[in-house]
Amino acid sequence: MRHRTWGSTVALCTLLVSFAAGTAWAQRPNKQSGAGSKPIKVEGAIKSIANNVITVSSGRDNTVQVMVAPTTNLAITGTAELGALAVGMNVDFTAELNKAGEIQDEIKELTLREATDASVKPGLYEPEDTSGKPLRAIKDGNHTYLVRAKVRTNKDGAITVAATGAPAIKLKLASDCAINCSFKNTRLASPGDGVFVEGKQVQPGQVIGDSVTIKMTMPYAPKGKGAAAKTPNEPSPFGSP
C-alpha cells in the first residue's frame, strides 16, 4: 500500500494555500466528494488576471477561476507588431546566412518569445533540428539555419540579434513579414483573449489548470507604446463571453 510522502503533502498544501490567496472562491467549504480529481474543460474569454489566477467568462453570467500552477502547461499565441521586438526578447527564424552572418534573403516569418523564457538556447541550428543542440560555429559558404537569438538593438526599424556561434546578425524583414508570438507568462495575456483549459475542478467555479491555451485577440506590443499597443481587431477565438 502506497503512502503519500511528506514532500508531496507539503507541495499540495502549498498549491491550495496559493489558490486561496488568489481567489475568494477557495474560502468556500468543498462539499463535493472527490472534486479535487474531477477532470474538466473550460472554454471562453479572459475576464481578468490576478497573479496566477485567470478568471474566465465561459457564458452569460458564468465565470470560472483557473489557477496556473508551476506544473501547468501554459501556451500563449498570437501576432505582434514590429515594435514588440524589444531588446532582450528572443526570436526564432529560418534564414540563409553566409560566413559573415549576413542574411541572403528577406525573412518572411519570425516567432517572438519573452526574454525570460529559459527554454530558449540562442544559437544556430540545423533547419529541422530536434536535438536542441546548437552548432558550434557558423559554416563556410552559404547555408540555411534555424536561428534562435536575442534582440540586441531595435532602432528606427534597424534590428540586430545575437546568436551563439555567429557574428551579430542584421535582420532583413519582408514588408509583409508575419511576426508570431509564443509566450509562457500570463502577464503577457489580456482581458478578452480566448482561453481553453483542461484541468481539475477543486470545487464549483474553481479549477487548477493542467493545460491552459490562450489565443491573443490583439497584436502584442510592450505596454505604453502608444500606436503599437494592442487594439481590438477580432472576436475571441473561443467565442464571446
N, C-alpha and C positions, 0 to 999 in steps of 0.2 A: 504494500500500500504506500503510495507516494504522499509525502507531506510537504506543504508549502514552506519554502525556506524563509528564514528571517529577512534576507535581502529582497526577495520578491514581494513579501508583505509590506516592507518599508516603501518599495517602489510604487505599489498600488495605492498605499495611503497617501504618498506624496502627490500622485496624479489626481486623486479625488479632492485633496485639500486645495490643490491648484485650481481645479474646476470651481470649487466652492468660492474661492476668492474672486473668480472672474464672472460669476453669474449668480443671481438671486434664486434661480431655479433649484440650485443644489441645496438650498436651505430647506426645501420641502422634504418630508419623510418619504422614503421609497416604499410604496405599498405593493409593488408588483414583485412577486416571487420570481427570481431568475432574470429580472430585467437587465441586469448588467451584462448578460451574454446574448441578448436578443439582437440578431442581425437586422439592420435597417438601411434603407436607401432614402436619401433626401435630395430633391431637385428643386431649384428655384433661383432666386437672385439675392445677392448680399444686401442686407438692410443696414448692418453696422458691423464694425470690427473693434473689439476692445481687448488689447493684449493678445492672448492666444485663443480667444473665443469669438467665433463668427456667428452672428445672428442671421439666419436665412429665412426669407419670406418665401414660403412654398405654396401659397394660395391666399385667397381672400381671408384676412384676419387670422392667418395661420403662420406662426413663426416657430422656428426650431433653433436652439442654440447648439453650435457644434464646437467642440474643443479640438484644437490642433495640438496633439501631444508630440513629444520628441520622436516617437515612433511612427507618426502619421506620414504617409506617402503624399506629399504636397506638390502639386504641379500647377503653375500659373502661366498661361499662354496668351499671346495677343500680338499686337504690332506696336511699332514705336516710330517716333519722328526722329529726324537726323540729330536734333539737339539732345536726344537721350544718350548719345554716345559720349558720355562724360568721362573725364579722366579717371582711371581706376576700374571702370566697368570691363567685363570680359566679353569678347566677341569670338564667334566661330564663323569661318567661311572657307570655301574651296577656291583656290586660285592657282594660276601658273606663275611661278617665280623663277627668276634667273639667279645666278650665284650671288649677285649683289642684293638680293631680296626685293627686286623691282617687279611689281605686278605687270604681267603682259597684256591682260585683257580686263575690261571693266567687270566689277563684281555685280552679279545680278541678285544675289540673295545673301543675307547675313543674319546670324542669330545673336541676340544680346542676352547676356546673363549678368546677374548682380555681382558687384565687386567682392562680396563676402562668400560667394559660392565656392566652398572648399573642394568640390568635386572637379573643378576645372584645373587642369595642369597645362599652363601655357607652353606651347612648343609647336613644331612641325610634325605632322603625322602623315602616314600613307592615306590616300583618299578614302579607302574603305576600312579604316582602322577599327579593329575590335579589341586590340591588346591593351589599349590605354597607355602605351609606352611611346613617348615622342622620339623622333630621330635625333641622333647626337649632334648632327650638323647639317647645314644646307648642302645639297649636292651640286656638283659642277653641271653647267648647262641649264637648260630649261626643264622644269619638272612641275607637275601638278601636286599640290599638297592640300591637306586639311589643316588649316591654320587656326590654332587656339591661342588667343593673345589678349593682352591688356591694353586698353586705350592709354596712350602716353600724352597725346595732345589733340585738341579739337579747337581750332581757331579759324573762324571765318570759313568753315567748311573744309579746311585742310586738316585731315586726320592722320595721325601716325599711331601705330600699335607696336608692341614689343612682344616677341615670342622667343623662348629659349632656343638657342642654336641658330638664330638668324639675325641679320642686321635689322635696324629699325625699318619698318615697312610702312610706306605711304599708301593709304587706301585710294583706290580708283573705283568709286561707286558709280554705277549706271544711274542715269537720271530717274529711272523707274525702279531702282533697287528696292527689293522687299526687305524691310527690317523687322524680323520676328523677335518675340520675347520668350524666354524660358526661365521663369523665376521660381524660387522656393521660399519666399519670405512674404508673409501675409501683409506686411506694411506696404507692399507694392500693389496690393489689390485695392479696390474702391467700392463703395456702395453702388449697387446697380449691376456689378459684374455678375455673370452667370456662374452658378456653382452646382456641382454634382458630388454627393457624399455617399460613401459606403462606410458603415461603421457599426457601433453597438450602442443600443439605447440603454441608458442607465436609469432613466425614468421618462415619463411623457414630456416631450419638448426639450429633451437634453440628450445629446449624442456625443460619444467620443469617436472621432474620425479615424478609420483605418486608412482610407484613401480620400483625398479631397482634391478635386479638379476644378480650377477656376479659369473661366474664359473672360478676358477683359473686353468690355464693350466699347472702350475708347482707346485711342493710341496712347501708349505710355510716354511720359516725359517727366523729368525731375520736377518736383513741386516748386511753384513760384517762378516758372519760366515763361509766364505770360502766354504769348501766342502758341507756344509749343505745348502748353498744358493740355490735359485731357479735355475733350469736348464730346458731348453725346453725338454718336453718329449711327447707331443701330440699336435695335432692341436686344434684350438679354438673350444669349444663345440658348438658354434653357427655359425660355418663356418669361412672361411678365409676372411680377409678384401679385 
